[in-house]
Amino acid sequence: MRAFNAELSKLFSLPGIWLAFLIGAFAPAVITALDSIAQKEEIIAGVSTRLSEVGYIGLGLGVQGVIILGVLAVSSEYLTESSESGGGQQITTSLTVVSSRLHFLLAKVGAVTVISILLCIVAIMTTVLATHLILGEYAPAFEWSRLIGAVCYWTFTALLALGITLLTKNGIIPLAVLIINSSVVSFSVLLYRVTKLAFYLPDRAGAEMFMFTSGTFTGSLFDRYHTPFTGGLVMFAWVVVIFIVAAIVFHRRDVAS
């Protein structure tokens, strides 16, 4: 518990964490608001076809906040301090205070998990509010099962960011790759026409926990391929595998720290 509290304290002391909170809490609501405005115009015109997805699209695309969170949780450990502070790295102090590297990683995972869940709950609240303010009586009913799926998606995404950063020891590469993948163009979109294995990539499988419904965008990538439960299992499996590899690499690489 002391290691967990220490990880929470370290995260809240990082300047960049407030950017993660700001993006995570409000980006989904902004995306949802823009989508709701477009949907309201389609409803008035009588051509709306995806009203049930309003809100969930914002939660799917607005996951960048927890990506930043997961990356910062690890990359901050490897930042070189100023010469006045000795020019060392936080990881040296962390591994000195917490002798077990497994406990250190579990504490970090626990801290990121708790913050990701809370941040997603806030994002859901702002998203639901934006939907009802703009669509009013046309606002779709949000399903608890899909909202829980969104929470799992955000949490697993944050943990993937943490695990990948642990492998690279650098936040720039995972941050750039994951944000581009989640907001600009998904690797799943690029690969699914070549092989159906693309449906087993973590972002695609995980999104099926809440974002896509059968028959939506028929004939495209957005047709349902997994059940929500199966999609969650696939994404969770990615998290487990990446963490096993990252933990092994971390132990061998930093055992002398």
C-alpha positions as CSV (number, residue, x, y, z in Angstrom):
1,M,0.0,0.0,0.0
2,R,2.9,2.4,0.7
3,A,4.3,1.8,-2.8
4,F,0.8,2.3,-4.3
5,N,0.4,5.6,-2.4
6,A,3.9,6.7,-3.5
7,E,3.1,6.0,-7.1
8,L,-0.1,8.1,-6.8
9,S,1.9,10.9,-5.3
10,K,4.5,10.8,-8.0
11,L,1.8,10.9,-10.7
12,F,0.0,13.9,-9.2
13,S,3.3,15.7,-8.9
14,L,3.9,15.6,-12.7
15,P,3.0,18.7,-14.6
16,G,1.9,16.7,-17.6
17,I,-0.6,14.8,-15.7
18,W,-3.0,17.7,-15.6
19,L,-3.0,17.8,-19.4
20,A,-3.9,14.1,-19.3
21,F,-6.8,14.9,-17.0
22,L,-8.0,17.8,-19.1
23,I,-7.9,15.9,-22.3
24,G,-9.4,12.8,-20.8
25,A,-12.3,14.6,-19.1
26,F,-13.3,17.0,-21.8
27,A,-12.1,15.7,-25.2
28,P,-14.8,13.0,-25.4
29,A,-17.5,15.6,-24.5
30,V,-16.2,18.0,-27.3
31,I,-16.2,15.2,-29.9
32,T,-19.7,14.1,-28.7
33,A,-21.0,17.6,-28.9
34,L,-19.8,18.0,-32.5
35,D,-21.2,14.6,-33.4
36,S,-24.5,15.4,-31.7
37,I,-24.9,18.6,-33.7
38,A,-24.5,16.7,-36.9
39,Q,-26.9,14.0,-35.7
40,K,-29.5,16.6,-34.8
41,E,-29.4,17.9,-38.3
42,E,-29.8,14.4,-39.7
43,I,-32.7,13.7,-37.3
44,I,-34.5,16.8,-38.5
45,A,-33.9,15.7,-42.1
46,G,-35.1,12.2,-41.2
47,V,-31.9,10.5,-42.4
48,S,-30.2,9.6,-39.1
49,T,-28.7,6.1,-39.1
50,R,-26.3,5.9,-36.2
51,L,-28.0,7.7,-33.3
52,S,-27.2,4.8,-31.0
53,E,-23.5,5.4,-31.4
54,V,-23.6,9.0,-30.3
55,G,-21.4,9.5,-27.2
56,Y,-19.6,6.2,-27.6
57,I,-17.7,7.6,-30.6
58,G,-16.5,10.4,-28.3
59,L,-15.4,7.9,-25.7
60,G,-13.6,5.8,-28.3
61,L,-11.7,8.7,-29.9
62,G,-11.1,10.6,-26.7
63,V,-8.9,8.1,-25.0
64,Q,-5.7,10.1,-25.5
65,G,-5.9,11.3,-21.8
66,V,-5.2,7.8,-20.4
67,I,-2.5,7.2,-23.1
68,I,-0.7,10.2,-21.8
69,L,-1.2,9.0,-18.2
70,G,0.2,5.5,-19.0
71,V,3.2,6.9,-20.8
72,L,4.0,9.5,-18.1
73,A,3.8,6.9,-15.4
74,V,6.9,5.2,-16.8
75,S,8.8,7.8,-18.8
76,S,9.0,10.1,-15.8
77,E,11.1,7.5,-14.1
78,Y,13.8,7.8,-16.8
79,L,14.0,11.6,-17.1
80,T,17.5,12.8,-16.1
81,E,17.3,15.3,-13.2
82,S,19.0,18.6,-13.3
83,S,22.7,18.9,-12.2
84,E,21.6,20.6,-9.0
85,S,19.6,17.5,-8.1
86,G,22.5,15.2,-8.9
87,G,21.8,14.4,-12.5
88,G,20.3,11.0,-11.7
89,Q,17.1,9.3,-12.6
90,Q,13.9,8.7,-10.6
91,I,14.1,5.0,-11.4
92,T,17.2,4.6,-9.3
93,T,15.5,6.1,-6.2
94,S,12.3,4.1,-6.9
95,L,14.2,0.8,-7.1
96,T,16.1,1.6,-3.9
97,V,13.0,2.4,-1.9
98,V,11.0,-0.5,-3.3
99,S,13.4,-3.5,-3.3
100,S,11.0,-5.8,-5.2
101,R,10.6,-4.9,-8.8
102,L,7.4,-6.9,-9.0
103,H,5.9,-4.8,-6.2
104,F,7.1,-1.6,-7.9
105,L,5.4,-2.6,-11.2
106,L,2.2,-3.7,-9.4
107,A,2.0,-0.4,-7.5
108,K,2.5,1.5,-10.7
109,V,-0.1,-0.6,-12.5
110,G,-2.5,-0.1,-9.6
111,A,-2.1,3.7,-9.6
112,V,-2.6,4.0,-13.4
113,T,-5.7,1.6,-13.2
114,V,-7.4,3.6,-10.5
115,I,-6.8,7.0,-12.1
116,S,-7.9,5.6,-15.5
117,I,-11.2,4.3,-14.1
118,L,-11.9,7.6,-12.3
119,L,-11.0,9.6,-15.4
120,C,-13.2,7.5,-17.7
121,I,-16.2,8.0,-15.2
122,V,-15.7,11.7,-15.4
123,A,-15.5,11.5,-19.2
124,I,-18.7,9.5,-19.3
125,M,-20.5,12.1,-17.1
126,T,-19.4,15.0,-19.4
127,T,-20.2,13.0,-22.5
128,V,-23.7,12.1,-21.3
129,L,-24.3,15.8,-20.3
130,A,-23.2,17.1,-23.7
131,T,-25.4,14.6,-25.5
132,H,-28.5,15.5,-23.5
133,L,-27.9,19.3,-23.8
134,I,-27.7,19.2,-27.6
135,L,-30.0,16.3,-28.5
136,G,-32.6,16.8,-25.8
137,E,-35.5,14.4,-26.3
138,Y,-33.6,12.7,-29.1
139,A,-30.6,11.7,-26.9
140,P,-30.1,7.9,-26.9
141,A,-30.3,5.9,-23.7
142,F,-26.8,4.9,-22.5
143,E,-26.4,1.3,-21.7
144,W,-24.6,0.3,-18.5
145,S,-23.0,-2.7,-20.1
146,R,-21.5,-0.5,-22.9
147,L,-20.3,2.1,-20.4
148,I,-18.5,-0.6,-18.4
149,G,-16.9,-1.7,-21.6
150,A,-15.7,1.9,-22.2
151,V,-14.2,1.9,-18.7
152,C,-12.4,-1.3,-19.5
153,Y,-11.2,0.0,-22.8
154,W,-9.7,3.1,-21.3
155,T,-8.0,1.1,-18.5
156,F,-6.5,-1.5,-20.8
157,T,-5.3,1.3,-23.2
158,A,-3.6,3.1,-20.3
159,L,-1.9,-0.2,-19.3
160,L,-0.8,-0.9,-22.8
161,A,0.8,2.6,-23.0
162,L,2.5,1.9,-19.6
163,G,3.8,-1.5,-20.8
164,I,5.1,-0.3,-24.1
165,T,6.8,2.7,-22.5
166,L,8.4,0.3,-20.0
167,L,9.9,-1.6,-23.0
168,T,11.2,1.5,-24.8
169,K,12.3,3.6,-21.7
170,N,11.2,6.6,-23.8
171,G,7.8,8.3,-23.9
172,I,8.0,9.9,-27.3
173,I,7.6,6.8,-29.5
174,P,4.7,5.1,-27.6
175,L,3.0,8.5,-27.2
176,A,3.2,9.3,-30.9
177,V,2.2,5.8,-32.1
178,L,-0.7,5.3,-29.7
179,I,-2.2,8.8,-30.2
180,I,-1.9,8.6,-34.0
181,N,-3.4,5.1,-33.8
182,S,-6.4,6.2,-31.7
183,S,-7.2,9.5,-33.3
184,V,-5.7,9.8,-36.8
185,V,-5.6,6.4,-38.5
186,S,-5.9,3.0,-36.8
187,F,-3.5,0.2,-37.8
188,S,-6.5,-2.0,-37.8
189,V,-8.1,0.1,-40.5
190,L,-4.9,-0.2,-42.6
191,L,-4.6,-4.0,-42.1
192,Y,-8.1,-5.4,-42.1
193,R,-8.4,-5.5,-45.9
194,V,-5.2,-7.6,-46.0
195,T,-5.9,-10.0,-43.2
196,K,-8.6,-10.7,-40.7
197,L,-5.9,-10.9,-38.0
198,A,-6.3,-7.1,-37.8
199,F,-9.5,-7.7,-35.9
200,Y,-7.4,-9.2,-33.1
201,L,-5.3,-6.0,-32.6
202,P,-6.0,-4.5,-29.2
203,D,-7.6,-1.3,-30.4
204,R,-10.0,-3.0,-32.7
205,A,-11.0,-5.9,-30.4
206,G,-11.2,-3.6,-27.4
207,A,-13.5,-1.1,-29.1
208,E,-16.1,-3.9,-29.6
209,M,-16.7,-3.9,-25.8
210,F,-18.8,-0.7,-26.3
211,M,-18.5,1.1,-29.6
212,F,-19.8,-0.9,-32.4
213,T,-23.1,-2.6,-33.0
214,S,-24.0,-5.3,-35.5
215,G,-25.2,-3.8,-38.8
216,T,-23.7,-0.4,-38.3
217,F,-21.7,0.7,-41.3
218,T,-22.5,-2.6,-43.0
219,G,-19.7,-4.0,-45.1
220,S,-17.0,-2.0,-43.5
221,L,-14.5,-2.4,-40.7
222,F,-17.2,-1.4,-38.2
223,D,-19.3,-4.5,-38.6
224,R,-19.1,-6.5,-35.3
225,Y,-16.5,-9.2,-35.4
226,H,-16.2,-10.1,-31.7
227,T,-18.8,-10.1,-28.9
228,P,-18.1,-7.5,-26.3
229,F,-16.8,-10.2,-23.9
230,T,-14.5,-11.7,-26.5
231,G,-13.2,-8.4,-27.5
232,G,-12.4,-7.6,-23.9
233,L,-10.6,-10.9,-23.5
234,V,-8.5,-10.2,-26.6
235,M,-7.5,-6.8,-25.4
236,F,-6.8,-8.1,-21.9
237,A,-4.6,-10.8,-23.4
238,W,-2.5,-8.1,-25.2
239,V,-2.1,-6.3,-21.9
240,V,-1.0,-9.5,-20.1
241,V,1.5,-10.5,-22.8
242,I,3.0,-7.0,-23.1
243,F,3.4,-6.8,-19.3
244,I,5.1,-10.2,-19.0
245,V,7.6,-9.2,-21.7
246,A,8.1,-5.7,-20.3
247,A,8.5,-7.1,-16.7
248,I,11.2,-9.6,-17.9
249,V,13.0,-6.9,-19.9
250,F,12.7,-4.4,-17.0
251,H,14.1,-6.9,-14.5
252,R,17.1,-7.8,-16.6
253,R,17.8,-4.3,-17.8
254,D,17.5,-2.4,-14.5
255,V,18.5,-5.1,-12.0
256,A,21.8,-3.2,-11.3
257,S,20.1,0.1,-10.8
